Amino acid sequence: MLNQKIIPGKTLLFIDEIQACPRAISALRYFYEDMPQLHVITAGSLLEFAMKDISFPVGRVQFLSLHPLCFAEYLMAKGKEEAKKIILSAPKEVSRSTHELLCEELKRYFFVGGMPESVKAYVETGSMQESFEVQSEICDTYRLDFSKYRPQADKHCLNTVLTSVAQSVGQQIKYSRLGEGYSNPTLKKAFDLLSLARVITKVPSVDPSGLPLGATASAKIFKALMVDIGLMRHLTGMPMDVEYHKPDLLNIYRGAMAEQYVGQEMVISQNKDIYYWSRRAKSSSAEVDYLAVIKGKIFPIEVKSGSSGRLKSMHLCLHNYPNCRKGLVFSTRSYADLPEQNITFIPLYFAFSATYAG
């Protein structure tokens, strides 16, 4: 039909937006069995929704996850090669001017995000508004896709949960608070579907007394992240003129943007699920934002400003779990290692390299 030859061994067949045609997913089995010498790649969003009601070619397809651009890739897209090299190196103290430049670039990334089309729009035009329009279109596309997958979930409930999660980053999730007028089972189903589709990421609470962390993951105590910080910005409806002009990155949207950013970087740097620590006691509660596993060692992580003396939850975690090697605190202050406190302060822009699992 297209007057194109498909030559096995030379032609790469790329089927984009394959979720729009579920039968094409089933057909992958026959590509594998009848023409194994032909290379086939498919891509699509919300694939897990589409695959619920079809016969999937198990064992014949290799899965690869494509994440939004991390901060280093964003810098690369802007041609900031030297800045990219710095933030991918081991965390260290940098000059004041370099620190300020990287913090300013990171603030822009908070709002532009890492969705490739959003970054492309910003790089080509220099206008954040152009990237915001792309973010709006992406969210509208998600909502249109939601309507295609009834009756697995109510599209209005999916949309409500998506918005509620964006507004609740950094907070423990309670299903009853994700949407009014829906039962907890309905809200849980919508949340699980969005997690399955990787539009949101579930961050369970765990016991950091040993590895693997996932072995003690709580089914009831968890937080959630958005797939992308730029989409989070759009869905929360935060006022750009107010939030962007806040001088400290940790104050933007009550600190939730910084926590989203660190979690988003860790989803890639940890190359696995991510977790946090939460202790719920009658007399007091404590919480550490994330836990990273680096070279077989567990590191509790906090995302906040302030002195080491204010990190009560971090100190409690380090005291109660001696196998936690050292606390890492991401903030906008300069790099500082405090061996007597067993804590290292690391600038936010080093989030990827500081948590790289190796």
C-alpha positions, 0 to 999 in steps of 0.5 A, a space after each residue: 500500500 505504501 510502495 515500500 519494500 520490507 527486507 528482513 535483515 535490513 528493514 526496521 519495522 516501527 509500529 508507533 502508538 500500537 495501543 490504538 490497535 490491540 490486534 497489532 499487539 497480538 500479531 507480534 507473535 506471528 512476526 516472531 514465528 513467521 519472520 524472525 529475521 525481521 526486526 520489529 519495534 513497537 511503542 505506545 502509551 498506556 499499553 497495560 490498559 490495552 493488553 488486559 483483554 488480548 492474547 499477548 505473545 509471552 516470551 516473544 517480546 522484549 520490554 524496554 521502559 522509556 522514561 522522561 528525560 532526566 535532568 542530565 538529558 535535559 541539559 544535553 538537549 539544551 547543549 549544556 554539555 559541561 553542566 551535564 558532565 558536572 552533575 553526572 560526576 561524583 557529588 562535590 563542592 563546586 564554585 558559587 557561580 557554577 552552583 547558582 547556574 545549575 540551580 537556575 537550570 534546575 528550576 527551569 527543568 522543574 517547570 519544563 519537565 522531561 517529556 521529550 516534546 515539551 523539552 523540544 518546544 522549549 529548546 526551539 522557542 525559548 518559551 516555557 509557555 510553548 512547553 506548557 501547551 505540550 504538557 496540556 496536550 499530553 494530559 488531554 491525550 491521557 484523558 482521551 485514552 482513559 475513555 477507550 478502556 472502559 469498563 476496566 475503570 471509570 474514566 472520570 475516576 481515573 482523571 480525578 485520581 491522576 490529578 489528586 496524585 499530582 497534588 499529593 506528591 510527598 504525602 501518604 496516599 489515602 484512597 478516600 482522599 483521592 476523589 469524592 463520590 467514589 468508593 475505596 475499591 473504585 479509587 484503588 482500581 483506578 490508582 492501580 491501573 495508573 501505576 500499571 501504566 506507569 503514569 504514576 509510581 507507587 512508593 511503598 514504605 519499607 523496613 530498612 533493616 535488610 535487603 531486598 527492600 521490596 520484601 517488606 513493602 507495605 501494601 497500606 502505607 505508601 506515597 506516589 510520584 508522577 511520571 514527569 515533573 512537568 506534567 505534575 506542574 500542569 495537573 496541580 494548576 500551580 500559579 507560574 507567576 508565584 511559584 517560579 519566582 520563589 528563590 529556594 527550589 525547596 519552597 516551590 509548591 511546598 517542597 513537593 516539586 523538589 521531592 518529585 524531582 529527586 524521586 523521578 531521578 531515582 526511578 532511573 538511577 536505582 533502576 528499580 522500584 523506589 521506597 521510603 521509611 515511615 514509622 507510625 507510633 502513638 507518641 510520635 511519627 517519623 518519615 524519611 523521604 526515600 531509601 537508596 541502595 548503592 553498592 549493596 548499602 542502604 542510604 536514607 534520603 531527605 529532601 529539605 533545607 535546614 541544618 542537620 540538627 533539624 533532621 530528627 527523622 533522619 537521625 532516628 532512622 540512622 540510630 535505629 538501623 545501624 546497617 544504614 550507612 549514611 544519611 544523604 540530604 538533598 538541598 540548595 545549599 553547597 556540598 558538605 560532608 558531616 562525618 560526625 553526624 553521619 550525614 552528607 548535604 548534597 545539592 539537588 542537581 546531583 540527585 542522579 549521580 548521588 543515588 546511582 545504583 551502579 
